Amino acid sequence: MEHRKDKHRRLHNLQPLSEEGGYFVETHRSPQTVWLENYEGHTRNASTKIYFMLVVDEEFGGTNFLHKNKSDIMHTFIDGWPAKYIYVSSDGILHEEILGPDHEKGQVSELLIPGGSYKAAKVIAHDENSSYGKFHGEVPFTLLTEVVTPGFDYRDRCVLKTQDELKSFFPDLFHKLKEYIAPSKT
């Protein structure tokens, strides 16, 4: 039997994106462009859209580590387990949301992360009160879409790579955010 994670990988042609904790494929890049004063190179596509799948396995671990993008990103839940999103807006306020299908439990099916916010996410794989973890033999995953406006460009992305960087940016939030720093590779 083909598990849902594998079916999504096959149907959507998802490719590994190890630095982000899962798989992705870009499905749209607007041919329209916009000129932006404070962006390197100044020109961006008006929008981009991807499928992104966080996966809890030995390769990826189910966590999308702390990073920011200059552009707004709209996340929309598609399938799988809920994911906890944590982000620090540009004004330094910490926000936490659960992206998932169960609105009665306070989950949201769409989540806008404002540009300039540091964000991270992880699959909620071990929730005893949830039916999502009861798919026998499946590896927990969260499939979502991300629409980025103005469109995604790697020049606009910044990753917090070390705990020292995290402490210097967010000393008061360090204990809440430290699990979202990627382990150092030796």
Sine and cosine of phi, psi and omega as CSV:
sin_phi,cos_phi,sin_psi,cos_psi,sin_omega,cos_omega
0.00,0.00,0.75,-0.66,0.03,-1.00
-0.99,0.14,0.82,-0.57,0.02,-1.00
-0.97,0.25,0.39,-0.92,-0.05,-1.00
-0.85,0.53,-0.66,0.75,0.01,-1.00
-0.83,0.55,-0.74,0.67,-0.03,-1.00
-0.93,0.36,-0.60,0.80,0.04,-1.00
-0.89,0.46,-0.70,0.72,0.04,-1.00
-0.89,0.45,-0.66,0.75,0.02,-1.00
-0.85,0.53,-0.70,0.72,-0.03,-1.00
-0.94,0.33,-0.77,0.63,-0.08,-1.00
-0.91,0.42,-0.58,0.81,-0.05,-1.00
-0.98,-0.18,0.00,1.00,-0.01,-1.00
0.83,0.56,0.70,0.71,-0.02,-1.00
-0.94,0.33,0.68,-0.73,-0.02,-1.00
-0.92,-0.38,0.53,-0.85,0.01,-1.00
-0.85,0.52,0.65,-0.76,0.08,-1.00
-0.68,-0.73,0.96,0.27,-0.21,-0.98
-0.87,0.50,-0.58,0.82,-0.02,-1.00
-0.94,0.35,-0.19,0.98,0.02,-1.00
-0.95,-0.32,-0.09,1.00,0.09,-1.00
1.00,0.01,0.37,0.93,0.00,-1.00
0.00,-1.00,-0.67,-0.74,-0.09,-1.00
-0.76,-0.64,0.40,-0.92,0.03,-1.00
-0.43,-0.90,0.26,-0.97,0.24,-0.97
-0.46,-0.89,0.70,-0.71,0.09,-1.00
-0.99,0.17,0.79,-0.61,-0.04,-1.00
-0.94,-0.33,-0.24,0.97,0.01,-1.00
-0.40,-0.92,0.68,-0.74,0.15,-0.99
-0.68,-0.73,0.93,-0.37,-0.06,-1.00
-0.84,0.54,0.71,-0.71,0.08,-1.00
-0.96,0.28,-0.28,0.96,0.04,-1.00
-0.98,0.22,0.59,-0.81,0.01,-1.00
-0.85,-0.53,0.36,-0.93,0.06,-1.00
-0.80,-0.61,0.50,-0.87,0.04,-1.00
-0.98,-0.18,0.77,-0.64,-0.08,-1.00
-0.79,-0.62,0.82,-0.57,-0.06,-1.00
-0.87,0.50,-0.72,0.69,-0.16,-0.99
-0.99,-0.14,0.38,0.92,0.02,-1.00
-0.91,-0.41,0.70,-0.72,0.04,-1.00
-0.85,0.53,0.78,-0.63,-0.04,-1.00
0.99,0.10,-0.29,0.96,0.12,-0.99
0.93,0.38,-0.41,0.91,-0.07,-1.00
-0.95,-0.32,0.72,-0.69,0.07,-1.00
-0.70,-0.72,0.43,-0.90,0.18,-0.98
-0.90,0.43,0.52,-0.86,-0.04,-1.00
-0.87,0.50,-0.59,0.81,0.03,-1.00
-0.35,-0.94,0.33,-0.94,0.15,-0.99
-0.67,-0.74,0.37,-0.93,0.04,-1.00
-0.65,-0.76,0.67,-0.75,0.08,-1.00
-0.74,-0.68,0.39,-0.92,0.37,-0.93
-1.00,-0.01,0.66,-0.75,0.04,-1.00
-0.69,-0.72,0.74,-0.67,0.00,-1.00
-0.79,-0.61,0.92,-0.39,0.15,-0.99
-0.98,0.19,0.66,-0.75,-0.06,-1.00
-0.73,-0.68,0.72,-0.70,0.06,-1.00
-1.00,-0.09,1.00,-0.08,0.09,-1.00
-0.51,-0.86,-0.04,-1.00,-0.06,-1.00
-0.90,0.44,-0.52,0.85,-0.04,-1.00
-0.97,0.23,-0.66,0.75,-0.15,-0.99
-0.93,-0.36,-0.52,0.86,0.07,-1.00
0.98,0.21,-0.13,0.99,0.10,-0.99
0.98,0.18,0.25,0.97,0.00,-1.00
-0.84,-0.54,0.71,-0.70,0.10,-0.99
-0.98,-0.22,0.92,-0.40,-0.19,-0.98
-0.98,0.20,0.29,-0.96,-0.15,-0.99
-0.87,0.49,0.86,-0.52,0.01,-1.00
-0.41,-0.91,0.21,-0.98,0.07,-1.00
-0.69,-0.73,0.32,-0.95,0.08,-1.00
-0.74,-0.68,0.54,-0.84,0.01,-1.00
-0.93,0.38,-0.44,0.90,-0.11,-0.99
-1.00,-0.08,0.37,-0.93,0.13,-0.99
-0.93,0.38,0.58,-0.81,0.04,-1.00
-0.76,-0.65,0.85,-0.53,0.08,-1.00
-0.99,-0.14,0.88,-0.48,0.02,-1.00
-0.98,-0.19,0.72,-0.69,0.02,-1.00
-0.78,-0.62,0.83,-0.56,0.00,-1.00
-0.93,0.36,0.68,-0.73,0.02,-1.00
-0.90,-0.45,-0.78,0.62,-0.10,-1.00
-0.30,-0.96,0.29,-0.96,0.11,-0.99
0.99,-0.15,-0.49,-0.87,-0.02,-1.00
-1.00,0.06,0.43,-0.91,0.11,-0.99
-0.91,0.43,0.35,-0.94,0.05,-1.00
-0.79,-0.62,0.68,-0.73,0.08,-1.00
-1.00,0.06,0.83,-0.56,0.10,-1.00
-0.96,-0.29,0.69,-0.73,0.07,-1.00
-0.77,-0.64,0.73,-0.68,0.04,-1.00
-0.54,-0.84,0.46,-0.89,0.05,-1.00
-0.92,-0.40,0.92,-0.39,-0.01,-1.00
-0.94,0.35,0.24,-0.97,-0.07,-1.00
-0.88,0.47,-0.29,0.96,0.07,-1.00
-1.00,0.01,0.12,0.99,0.08,-1.00
1.00,0.08,0.15,0.99,-0.01,-1.00
-1.00,0.01,0.74,-0.68,0.02,-1.00
-1.00,0.09,0.75,-0.66,0.03,-1.00
-0.83,-0.56,0.60,-0.80,0.08,-1.00
-0.72,-0.69,0.73,-0.68,0.01,-1.00
-0.62,-0.78,0.44,-0.90,0.13,-0.99
-0.94,-0.33,0.89,-0.46,0.06,-1.00
-1.00,0.01,0.89,-0.46,-0.04,-1.00
-0.06,-1.00,-0.04,-1.00,-0.12,-0.99
-1.00,-0.01,-0.16,0.99,-0.17,-0.99
-0.99,-0.14,1.00,0.07,-0.04,-1.00
-0.91,0.42,-0.49,0.87,0.01,-1.00
-0.92,0.40,-0.38,0.92,0.05,-1.00
-0.99,-0.12,0.21,0.98,0.05,-1.00
1.00,0.06,0.10,0.99,0.05,-1.00
-0.97,0.26,0.43,-0.90,0.04,-1.00
-0.88,-0.47,0.63,-0.78,0.01,-1.00
-1.00,0.05,-0.30,0.95,0.09,-1.00
-0.74,-0.67,0.60,-0.80,0.00,-1.00
-0.60,-0.80,0.86,-0.52,0.06,-1.00
-1.00,-0.09,0.84,-0.54,0.12,-0.99
-0.97,-0.24,0.91,-0.42,-0.03,-1.00
-0.90,0.45,0.57,-0.82,0.08,-1.00
-0.81,0.59,0.59,-0.81,-0.02,-1.00
1.00,0.05,-0.05,1.00,0.02,-1.00
-1.00,0.01,0.66,-0.75,0.17,-0.98
-0.99,0.15,0.74,-0.67,-0.06,-1.00
-0.69,-0.72,0.39,-0.92,0.10,-1.00
-0.44,-0.90,0.29,-0.96,-0.01,-1.00
-0.49,-0.87,0.38,-0.92,0.13,-0.99
-0.50,-0.87,0.55,-0.83,0.04,-1.00
-0.93,0.36,0.71,-0.70,0.09,-1.00
-1.00,0.02,1.00,-0.03,-0.15,-0.99
-1.00,-0.05,-0.33,0.94,-0.13,-0.99
-0.81,-0.59,0.82,0.58,0.04,-1.00
-0.99,-0.10,0.95,-0.32,-0.05,-1.00
-0.88,0.48,-0.44,0.90,-0.05,-1.00
-1.00,-0.03,0.21,0.98,-0.10,-1.00
-0.90,-0.44,0.54,-0.84,0.08,-1.00
-1.00,0.03,-0.13,0.99,-0.09,-1.00
-0.92,0.39,-0.51,0.86,-0.03,-1.00
-1.00,0.08,0.18,0.98,-0.10,-1.00
-0.97,-0.25,0.42,0.91,0.10,-0.99
-1.00,-0.02,0.97,-0.25,-0.14,-0.99
-0.80,0.60,0.82,-0.57,0.11,-0.99
0.98,0.20,-0.04,1.00,-0.02,-1.00
-0.99,0.13,0.54,-0.84,0.14,-0.99
-0.99,0.12,0.80,-0.61,0.01,-1.00
-0.87,0.50,0.64,-0.76,0.00,-1.00
-0.47,-0.88,0.32,-0.95,0.16,-0.99
-0.77,-0.64,0.85,-0.52,0.07,-1.00
-0.97,-0.25,0.76,-0.65,0.00,-1.00
-0.56,-0.83,0.18,-0.98,0.19,-0.98
-0.93,-0.38,0.43,-0.90,0.11,-0.99
-0.76,-0.65,0.83,-0.56,0.11,-0.99
-0.95,-0.32,0.83,-0.56,-0.07,-1.00
-0.93,-0.38,0.79,-0.61,0.03,-1.00
-0.71,-0.71,0.79,-0.61,-0.26,0.96
-0.83,0.56,0.30,-0.95,-0.16,-0.99
-0.83,0.56,0.42,-0.91,-0.05,-1.00
-0.90,0.44,0.65,-0.76,0.11,-0.99
-0.52,-0.86,0.75,-0.66,-0.04,-1.00
-0.85,0.53,-0.41,0.91,0.03,-1.00
-0.92,0.40,-0.31,0.95,-0.05,-1.00
-0.99,-0.12,0.06,1.00,-0.10,-0.99
-0.97,-0.26,0.66,-0.75,0.02,-1.00
-0.70,-0.72,0.77,-0.63,-0.03,-1.00
-0.94,-0.35,0.73,-0.68,0.17,-0.99
-0.99,0.13,0.91,-0.40,-0.18,-0.98
-0.99,-0.14,-0.38,0.93,-0.07,-1.00
-0.74,-0.67,0.34,-0.94,0.06,-1.00
-0.91,0.41,-0.51,0.86,0.06,-1.00
-0.90,0.44,-0.67,0.74,0.07,-1.00
-0.87,0.49,-0.70,0.72,0.01,-1.00
-0.86,0.51,-0.72,0.69,0.01,-1.00
-0.87,0.49,-0.62,0.79,-0.03,-1.00
-0.95,0.30,-0.56,0.83,0.01,-1.00
-0.98,0.18,-0.67,0.74,-0.13,-0.99
-0.69,-0.72,0.92,0.39,-0.05,-1.00
-0.86,0.50,-0.59,0.81,-0.03,-1.00
-0.98,0.21,-0.29,0.96,-0.03,-1.00
-0.95,-0.32,0.07,1.00,-0.10,-0.99
-0.79,0.62,-0.74,0.67,-0.09,-1.00
-0.92,0.40,-0.47,0.88,0.05,-1.00
-0.98,0.19,-0.46,0.89,-0.14,-0.99
-0.97,-0.26,-0.24,0.97,-0.17,-0.99
-0.88,0.48,-0.47,0.88,0.02,-1.00
-0.94,0.33,-0.20,0.98,-0.02,-1.00
-0.99,-0.15,0.24,0.97,0.13,-0.99
-1.00,-0.10,0.77,-0.64,-0.01,-1.00
-0.87,0.49,0.67,-0.74,0.06,-1.00
-0.88,0.48,0.60,-0.80,0.01,-1.00
-0.94,0.34,0.62,-0.78,0.00,-1.00
-0.99,-0.11,0.82,-0.57,-0.01,-1.00
-0.94,-0.33,0.00,0.00,0.00,0.00
